[in-house]
C-alpha cells in the first residue's frame, strides 16, 4: 500500500480535506495481484470552493504528478465542496472493467 499511502499523504497535505477516501481498485482490472495502478479518490475540500471540476482535477494532478507519471495508470476523481458533499453524501460506484482480457469473451 505504498502508492495508496503516498496519495493519501499528498492529498491531505496539499488540500486539507474534510473528507478523503482513496480506494485501490486495481484488483478489478487486468493487472498482477498486489498492483497499485487504479485508484478512486473521493475528496471534499474548501480549496474547491469557486472552482470548476476541471480546476479541481488539475490541482490533484499537480499534487500526484510523480505517481501519474509512474505506477498509477487510472485515477477516478470525485471532488466536492462541503455543500456539494452534503447533497451527495456518498461516493459513486465504479463501473466494471471491460479492458484487457476481461472484455474478451
Order of alpha helices (4+ residues) and beta strands (2+ residues): alpha-beta-beta-alpha-alpha-beta-alpha
